[in-house]
Amino acid sequence: MTPPDSNMNTGKDQFLKEFGGFYDYPDAPKNIDGIRATEFKRLDGNVYLDHAGATLYSELQMEAIFKDLATTVYGNPHSQSSCSLATSDIIEDARLQVLKLCNASPKEYKCIFTSGATAALKLVGEAFPWSDQSTFMYTIENHNSVLGIREYALNRGASAFAIDFKESAESSSIKVSSHPVQKRNEARVFERQPSGNTCEIHNLFAFPSECNFSGLRFKLDLIDIIKEDSEKLLEGTQYCRGNWMVLLDAAKGCSTDPPNLSKYKADFVVMSFYKLFGYPTGLGALIVQNEAANLLKKTYFSGGTVAASIADIDFVKRREGIEESFEEGTISFLNIASICHGFNILNTLTLRSISRHTSSLASYTRNMLLALRHANGQEACKIYGLEYLKDAFSGLGPVVSFNLKRADGSWVGPREVEKLASLSRIQLRTGCFCNPGACSKYLGLSHADLLSNIEAGHVCWDDLDILHGKPTGAVRVSFGYMSTFEDAWRFVNFIVCSFIKLPISTLRSRSIHSAIEGGRTTPEHHLTLIVVYPIKSCAGFKVNSWPLSSTGLLYDREWLLKGMNGEVLTQKKVPEMNFLCTKIDLETRILHVESPRCKENLCIELESNLSSAVEEINVHAQRYEVMGYDNKIDAWFSNAVGRPCYLLRSSTRGCTRLNRSQKPSICRDIKTRLNFVNEGQLLLISEESISDLNHRLNSTLKEGPVGLPMEVDAMRFRPNLVISGGEPYAEDSWRGLKIGKCLFSPRFSVSPLTTTATAGNHCCRRRRNGRRIPATTADRFSEVLIEPDLKEIAIRVSEEVVAVASISVFAI
């Protein structure tokens, strides 16, 4: 399989030759192109590839729901009115559709509606008959919502452990390896412990039908093996004693391959409807076998779950029906009435066709990514899960989880991929996807690695995607029933253009003259512009010279605006911030701020106006000490941006951050302090690089939207430093630079003594009329290395900018 053809039509012809028998819905009223054109018009220009997180609702589906709700009176089902009885009928019909999806007999299984798959899992965990002889066993690849059941088990004195599958000499058998057993010595035991009769010991095994990290589908034979042959599987350990029950997390798998409960008798199955057809959210179901339901011990009672209760004495008579005894309060009957319209879509297309269609797109994407190589032959992509396609796994679902590598073998940060994809209107997901076991397994992260990452400040959803040379998460793309070949092609083409095809490769390999090694040479570059941005995401101001500090340009991004919900405001969320003009007068020591929405300008004294209180906030997964201002200043900014917010300033006691690749034990003599920047202290860009970008823009697009040439200004990239001279993109291969008497090192360095890696490149891409525009690069420099005998340091426009091959470390 070769990388995608630059022509989409040619690429589609090749795709259809290989996957044409699986792609599309030939027996449905509309083909895939018709579905996208009439039912997903809002996707125009967007590529949505996070169906494992949440698939999309159809616009016609929503029209049918609104029409239903607008023409039918649905009453509270806890009543005997005609409207209430009609609602009850709709709910019972919905239960039957859920059971039918999993081929479960209504005589053997019941459907309990919950507020989501997580609520269904919680219900099982809190009502399961745990004892101090019980065991909770689960596969390492499980969602956090399944792992949370462990708390109920351990608190009740039960044991818990994870298992993994290993290759067996016998192709028909499954072997497991267990992780350390967990047990709490001071567990709270609420129930009388069972006697020696093993039938009274109840154990629970949990596994997903499809891993939401890798897309691997588990063989459902595991259900029979656990129930009937647990002693052989667990090799005669004490944990094989008792009655084993099985919990199947089908929240992800149900969308394309629901379990067949007539063949595989799981005790509990959980599912979520927005994973199936996008709407409604906040609604899930627990499919429970009748015998298993009778073993659950529910404590809480509520409206709808009791037949009778007395307020002032300890008396309650619970309802006998399985569904009504577990569905607390008034269930979400309007959402339940809505799911029939989603099931109509699945029944029309058929789940078999949906599975074949989505699998063809995922297989194509995997093949294309695996074929990618850099010019030096280095593989560019590592796909997770392929090495485990044996033993307990039956195949792969429509999920592709991977990480990219650069030509030198180093990893590309998943968040970098996500950010650039978003700029190209491609929506995907990165991280561990709330599946820590699968994440550590596939990324090769040991317990020591995980604890070290946590100590370094890494938490879910942050930007610390590479720590100690290893990724902390992965990139995931996933396909839904409405996904198209064009979605997959655009994604793969984005990967090739952004991370495989390098712009002007001859320039990247050109040698840079050293100002330190081999004698001094005449510099080819000069500093032409200095820009300071006092308030993060607001407009900056240009200066001819400016002092430096331990955080870069003095006062640069030292302030930020924060919303009342705690979010940091940026131009992406609040475009009005672009119109807030700022300027600092160093003589009067005043920050001036102007806004077209405010009659009077705001003057903030640099050394006063601050409140005495110091608080801590997190920005880009880093902790900062900040100080606020009085209500008058906050009210001015709230008016200026059109939403309530408040101004914060980084405290002089603010936190420091080391370079990503450095450990505290080998850090530089100078620790890098950062204000509220995204990556490094300074962002540098070259006029020649911008000029080349504009040339390529105009040669590609021919003309702008009104018949005029396209022109991108350097300020679009919000640089701190603009240089001129030399060749385009020469700055990409600089290991450092010297401006005047100040030395600068790149954002990503790998040695505590010298910088040996190139600066971190962050491409900015735009699209017009669906066509990709080439990118230029902006280099971020993370620290200023200051000579100790310098009393006052500053940089000035027209100063020489010299590339250096290595940098000696100076101490302040």
Buried (B, 14 or more C-beta within 10 A) or exposed (E): EEBBBEEBEEBBEBBBEBBEEBBBBEEBEBEBEEBBEEBBEEBEEBBBBBBBBBBBBBBBBBEBBEEBEEEEEBBBBBEEEEBBEBBBEBBBBBBEBBBBBBBBEEEEBBBBBBBBBBBBBBBBBBBBBBBBBBBBBBBBBBBBBBBBBBBBBBBBBBBBBBBBBEEBEEEEEBBBEBEEBBBBEEBEEEEEEBEEEEEBBBBBBBBBBBBBBBBBBBBBBBBBBBBEEBEEBBEEEEBBBBBBBBBBBBBBBBBBBBBEBEEBBBBBBBBBBBBBBBBBBEBBBBBBBEEBBEBBEEEEBEEBBBEEBEEEEEEEEBBEEBBBBBBBEEBBBBBBBBBBBBBBBBEEBEBEBBBBBBBBBBBBBBBBBBBBBBEEEEBBBBBBBEEBEEBBBBEBBBBBBBBBBBBEEBBBBBBBBBBBBEBBBBBBBBBBBBBBBBBBBBBEBEEEBBEBBEEBBBEEEBBBBBBBEEBBBBBBBBBBBBBBBBBBBBBBBBBBBBBBBBBBEEBBEEEBBBBBEEEEEEBBBBBBBBBBBBBBBBBBBEBEEBEBBBBBBBBBBBBBBBBEEEEBBBBEEBEBBEBBBBBBEEEEEBBBBBBEEBEEEBEBEBEEBBEEEEEEBEBBBBEBBBBBBEEEBBEBBBBBBEBEBBBBBBBEEBBEBBBBBBEEEEBBEBBBBBBBBBBBBBBBBBBBBBBBBBEBBBEEBEEEEEEEEBEBEBBBBBBBBBBBBBBBBBBBBBBBBBBBEBBBBBBBBBBBEBBEBBBBBBBBBBEEEEEBBBBBBBBBBBBBBBEEEBEEBBBEBEBBBBBBBBBEBBEE
